[in-house]
Amino acid sequence: MRLLNYKYLPLNFYLAYSAFVVFALIFGPVKYSGMNYPVLFSYLGVLLLLFAVGFILGTKGPFSYGVGESLNPLKMVSSIFRVLLIVSILIAIKSWVEFLLSSKSLSLTSLGQNYVSSYDGYVRGEGQIGFTYILDIFESAITVITILFTFSHYRIFSKRAKVAAVFIIITYLLINVIGSGKQKYLGDIVVFFVYAVIIKSATLNIKYSLKKLSIVLLSIVTIIILFSVILSQRYSAIEIDASNIANSIHPLMYWDEDAPILLLFGDISGFAIGMFLGYFTNGLCGLNLALTLPFEWTYFLGSSYSLARILESFIGMPDVILANSYPYRVEQLGWGMDKWHSLFPWLASDITFWGVLVVTLLFAYIYGRVWISSLKNINPFARPLFIYFSLGVIFSFSNNQLMHSLSGCIVLLFLMLFYIICKKRIDKNEI
């Protein structure tokens, strides 16, 4: 079994990304107090091993390169995709109207101020559930699903559909990233694009030359610079920089002025890059603290913050679910809910940390099966589901990206449901 080939590319990519996160934790200037590295790395090591085993089992069997790119799976769901595209265009137009009526600017120099104003008056957990709230959830879910289909099947779109899809993605980026200063949306698009490239590379068995690899490296550097610019604008808006970060940082975090990153890039560039790297390691501090706490069950509802909040509001019993979750209880140790905790404490709130290891093995198996299905490209929902799964995998060390928000849960359930429906139709040779 040769692990260094396209068949196992998502696994190798995740393992390489995991190594990068560890690198950021060790060599970055953002450090965390009270880290029990032997316990943390032991748990993550076992988790990654089980992930690898599950993925290898899920991809077991022969596969022929190049077959999937000659197919048009959208024929199965052309009416569904058409509705998604039209509704997403209307949502994009609505977003532009709302933005133009606001006082925000699309200037890069306004990123930080736009971010601050986006959260003006916001208090976590105190949002009102009304028509506008529900509408925003479904608008977000529909847009993300359309974008996932775009990155999955853009090659076979009609010319008009391609233009519409590009308009939707540009709107998604401009309004959310520059207009609101939220780098999450740029991160989502980067992950979608990277995994779309991974699918195409594996399907066509592309051989990358030194020139192409240089372009990839340049793209990575450009992305890091973009994220660093966004972060520097954010911190500039609240008057934090390299000169006062040590006094402004979280009590459980400290700024290592002797970190190799700062020595290499200097105070100004090193500050932006260092804070950017901190985003990859922030969740590991929450995980480290959660591993010290006993288990308290959240009734299989603690894996989604937004879902649990809405159910608590519906039954009129605040904190009856979330108060038992690991991320909520870690706040007693000084790591608040405004920080990240990685994906694993959220899942462990329902099934324990031992249960997370078992679920990791099962998920990795399913992830491998969906990966193979996306390469065969018969099921129209295979590629969108694989890319969305990958978003959750990449953010697993940071936060609960897929299930934290209600819109994320809707996207996940929609893609999984229709993937299963289409798979059953394919297995029965109804198409």
DOMI-599913 format. One line per field, with one value per residue (C-alpha): residue number from 1; residue in one letter; x, y, z. Coordinates in steps of 0.25 Angstrom, whole numbers. Example, Ala and Ser with C-alpha at 12.3 -4.5 7.8 and 13.67 -1.06 7.14 Angstrom:
BEGIN
i = (1|2)
aa = (a|s)
xx = (49|55)
yy = (-18|-4)
zz = (31|29)
% end
This chain:
BEGIN
i = (1|2|3|4|5|6|7|8|9|10|11|12|13|14|15|16|17|18|19|20|21|22|23|24|25|26|27|28|29|30|31|32|33|34|35|36|37|38|39|40|41|42|43|44|45|46|47|48|49|50|51|52|53|54|55|56|57|58|59|60|61|62|63|64|65|66|67|68|69|70|71|72|73|74|75|76|77|78|79|80|81|82|83|84|85|86|87|88|89|90|91|92|93|94|95|96|97|98|99|100|101|102|103|104|105|106|107|108|109|110|111|112|113|114|115|116|117|118|119|120|121|122|123|124|125|126|127|128|129|130|131|132|133|134|135|136|137|138|139|140|141|142|143|144|145|146|147|148|149|150|151|152|153|154|155|156|157|158|159|160|161|162|163|164|165|166|167|168|169|170|171|172|173|174|175|176|177|178|179|180|181|182|183|184|185|186|187|188|189|190|191|192|193|194|195|196|197|198|199|200|201|202|203|204|205|206|207|208|209|210|211|212|213|214|215|216|217|218|219|220|221|222|223|224|225|226|227|228|229|230|231|232|233|234|235|236|237|238|239|240|241|242|243|244|245|246|247|248|249|250|251|252|253|254|255|256|257|258|259|260|261|262|263|264|265|266|267|268|269|270|271|272|273|274|275|276|277|278|279|280|281|282|283|284|285|286|287|288|289|290|291|292|293|294|295|296|297|298|299|300|301|302|303|304|305|306|307|308|309|310|311|312|313|314|315|316|317|318|319|320|321|322|323|324|325|326|327|328|329|330|331|332|333|334|335|336|337|338|339|340|341|342|343|344|345|346|347|348|349|350|351|352|353|354|355|356|357|358|359|360|361|362|363|364|365|366|367|368|369|370|371|372|373|374|375|376|377|378|379|380|381|382|383|384|385|386|387|388|389|390|391|392|393|394|395|396|397|398|399|400|401|402|403|404|405|406|407|408|409|410|411|412|413|414|415|416|417|418|419|420|421|422|423|424|425|426|427|428|429|430|431)
aa = (m|r|l|l|n|y|k|y|l|p|l|n|f|y|l|a|y|s|a|f|v|v|f|a|l|i|f|g|p|v|k|y|s|g|m|n|y|p|v|l|f|s|y|l|g|v|l|l|l|l|f|a|v|g|f|i|l|g|t|k|g|p|f|s|y|g|v|g|e|s|l|n|p|l|k|m|v|s|s|i|f|r|v|l|l|i|v|s|i|l|i|a|i|k|s|w|v|e|f|l|l|s|s|k|s|l|s|l|t|s|l|g|q|n|y|v|s|s|y|d|g|y|v|r|g|e|g|q|i|g|f|t|y|i|l|d|i|f|e|s|a|i|t|v|i|t|i|l|f|t|f|s|h|y|r|i|f|s|k|r|a|k|v|a|a|v|f|i|i|i|t|y|l|l|i|n|v|i|g|s|g|k|q|k|y|l|g|d|i|v|v|f|f|v|y|a|v|i|i|k|s|a|t|l|n|i|k|y|s|l|k|k|l|s|i|v|l|l|s|i|v|t|i|i|i|l|f|s|v|i|l|s|q|r|y|s|a|i|e|i|d|a|s|n|i|a|n|s|i|h|p|l|m|y|w|d|e|d|a|p|i|l|l|l|f|g|d|i|s|g|f|a|i|g|m|f|l|g|y|f|t|n|g|l|c|g|l|n|l|a|l|t|l|p|f|e|w|t|y|f|l|g|s|s|y|s|l|a|r|i|l|e|s|f|i|g|m|p|d|v|i|l|a|n|s|y|p|y|r|v|e|q|l|g|w|g|m|d|k|w|h|s|l|f|p|w|l|a|s|d|i|t|f|w|g|v|l|v|v|t|l|l|f|a|y|i|y|g|r|v|w|i|s|s|l|k|n|i|n|p|f|a|r|p|l|f|i|y|f|s|l|g|v|i|f|s|f|s|n|n|q|l|m|h|s|l|s|g|c|i|v|l|l|f|l|m|l|f|y|i|i|c|k|k|r|i|d|k|n|e|i)
xx = (0|6|1|8|-2|-14|-24|-19|-17|-28|-22|-7|-12|-19|-7|2|-7|-7|8|7|-2|8|19|10|8|23|29|19|19|5|7|-3|-1|-4|-2|-1|7|9|-6|-11|-1|-4|-19|-17|-7|-17|-28|-20|-16|-30|-34|-23|-28|-42|-39|-30|-41|-52|-43|-40|-42|-38|-40|-38|-33|-39|-53|-61|-57|-65|-78|-89|-95|-104|-114|-119|-122|-123|-136|-131|-118|-126|-134|-122|-115|-127|-129|-115|-114|-126|-119|-107|-114|-121|-108|-103|-115|-114|-99|-101|-111|-101|-90|-79|-68|-61|-48|-37|-33|-47|-46|-44|-54|-65|-62|-63|-77|-82|-82|-86|-97|-95|-96|-94|-106|-116|-120|-135|-141|-150|-153|-141|-132|-138|-137|-122|-120|-126|-120|-106|-109|-114|-102|-92|-99|-99|-84|-81|-87|-80|-66|-70|-76|-73|-67|-80|-88|-94|-88|-100|-98|-83|-85|-96|-88|-76|-85|-90|-76|-70|-82|-80|-65|-67|-79|-74|-59|-57|-70|-71|-56|-59|-48|-56|-62|-49|-44|-56|-54|-39|-43|-53|-44|-32|-41|-47|-33|-30|-42|-38|-23|-27|-37|-28|-15|-8|7|11|24|34|27|13|18|25|11|5|15|13|-2|0|9|-1|-12|-4|-2|-17|-21|-10|-14|-29|-24|-14|-26|-35|-25|-21|-36|-35|-21|-13|0|14|17|5|1|7|-2|-14|-14|-23|-19|-17|-8|5|14|27|36|47|39|46|35|38|53|51|40|42|32|22|21|24|12|2|8|8|-6|-10|-3|-10|-23|-18|-14|-25|-34|-23|-23|-38|-36|-25|-34|-46|-38|-36|-51|-61|-72|-86|-96|-103|-114|-107|-110|-97|-90|-97|-96|-107|-117|-115|-118|-131|-136|-133|-141|-152|-154|-151|-140|-127|-114|-120|-112|-100|-96|-92|-84|-68|-67|-77|-70|-56|-60|-59|-44|-43|-45|-58|-68|-63|-50|-48|-48|-46|-57|-54|-59|-72|-74|-69|-80|-89|-81|-69|-54|-53|-66|-59|-48|-58|-66|-53|-51|-65|-65|-51|-57|-69|-60|-52|-64|-69|-55|-55|-70|-66|-55|-64|-73|-86|-94|-96|-95|-82|-73|-80|-81|-67|-62|-72|-67|-52|-56|-59|-47|-38|-44|-45|-33|-40|-55|-67|-68|-79|-89|-87|-97|-111|-108|-96|-105|-115|-104|-99|-112|-116|-104|-104|-119|-118|-105|-111|-124|-115|-106|-118|-124|-110|-109|-122|-118|-130|-122)
yy = (0|13|24|35|36|43|33|37|52|57|49|53|68|67|61|72|82|76|77|92|94|88|96|109|105|103|114|124|136|133|124|118|116|103|94|79|76|61|59|68|62|48|50|57|46|35|43|45|30|26|36|30|16|20|27|16|6|16|17|2|-4|-1|13|18|32|41|35|45|58|52|52|62|58|71|65|57|70|81|86|87|94|104|108|109|118|127|129|131|142|149|148|154|166|168|168|179|187|186|189|201|206|205|214|203|204|194|201|191|202|201|186|187|198|190|178|186|192|178|174|187|184|169|160|145|137|149|149|150|139|145|145|153|143|131|138|141|126|121|131|127|113|114|123|113|101|109|112|98|93|104|99|85|86|99|92|87|100|108|121|129|120|122|137|136|127|137|149|141|137|152|157|147|151|166|168|158|160|175|180|173|170|155|146|134|135|137|124|117|121|117|103|101|105|96|84|86|87|74|67|71|68|54|51|55|49|62|63|76|82|91|103|99|96|110|116|108|113|127|126|121|133|142|136|137|152|154|148|156|169|166|163|175|184|178|180|194|198|194|200|188|185|179|190|187|173|167|175|173|158|148|145|130|135|142|148|141|152|142|134|130|136|150|149|145|155|167|173|179|168|157|163|161|147|143|147|139|127|128|126|112|109|116|104|95|103|101|86|85|91|82|69|73|73|62|58|64|59|69|60|58|73|80|78|91|104|110|98|96|111|111|98|104|117|108|101|113|107|115|107|94|88|97|98|84|85|85|99|105|99|102|117|114|112|125|121|128|125|136|127|115|101|92|82|71|77|80|66|60|68|58|45|47|49|34|34|45|35|24|35|40|25|24|38|36|24|31|43|33|27|41|44|32|36|50|45|36|48|40|45|60|63|55|67|77|68|64|79|83|71|76|90|83|75|86|95|83|88|102|101|94|100|91|90|103|111|107|110|101|90|92|91|78|71|76|71|57|55|57|50|37|39|40|28|19|23|20|7|3|7|17|27)
zz = (0|-5|4|-4|-16|-20|-14|0|-3|7|18|15|14|28|34|28|33|47|47|43|55|64|57|60|75|77|69|69|78|84|96|106|121|128|115|118|105|108|110|99|89|93|91|77|73|76|69|56|56|57|46|37|39|37|24|18|21|14|2|1|-13|-28|-34|-49|-51|-61|-62|-53|-61|-74|-66|-63|-50|-49|-59|-47|-39|-50|-44|-30|-35|-43|-31|-22|-32|-35|-20|-17|-27|-21|-7|-13|-19|-5|2|-7|-5|10|9|1|11|22|26|23|13|4|6|11|21|27|30|45|47|39|48|61|56|52|66|72|83|81|93|92|94|95|81|78|70|60|45|41|49|43|29|31|35|22|13|18|17|2|-2|4|-3|-16|-14|-11|-24|-31|-27|-29|-43|-49|-61|-66|-63|-74|-78|-71|-58|-58|-58|-47|-39|-39|-36|-23|-19|-21|-13|-2|-1|-2|7|18|18|14|17|31|34|36|31|34|20|13|20|15|1|2|7|-3|-14|-9|-8|-22|-27|-19|-26|-40|-37|-32|-43|-54|-48|-50|-49|-44|-49|-41|-48|-43|-29|-29|-32|-21|-11|-16|-14|0|3|-3|6|18|15|13|26|33|27|31|46|46|42|53|64|59|61|75|77|79|73|76|86|95|91|104|113|104|102|109|124|119|108|107|96|94|89|87|77|64|56|62|61|46|42|52|61|51|41|52|60|49|45|60|62|50|54|68|61|58|72|80|80|86|99|100|97|107|118|114|116|131|133|137|127|128|118|109|104|90|88|92|79|73|81|73|73|88|90|82|89|102|98|93|106|114|122|120|121|123|112|109|124|124|111|112|105|115|127|123|125|140|137|130|116|112|101|93|91|82|88|75|70|80|93|87|82|95|102|96|95|104|99|98|89|81|77|73|65|58|53|47|42|35|28|23|19|11|4|0|-5|-14|-19|-22|-31|-38|-40|-42|-29|-31|-16|-14|-17|-9|3|2|1|13|21|18|24|37|37|34|45|55|63|64|66|62|48|42|54|62|55|50|36|37|42|31|20|26|27|13|7|15|12|-3|-4|2|-7|-19|-15|-13|-27|-33|-26|-31|-45|-46|-53)
% end
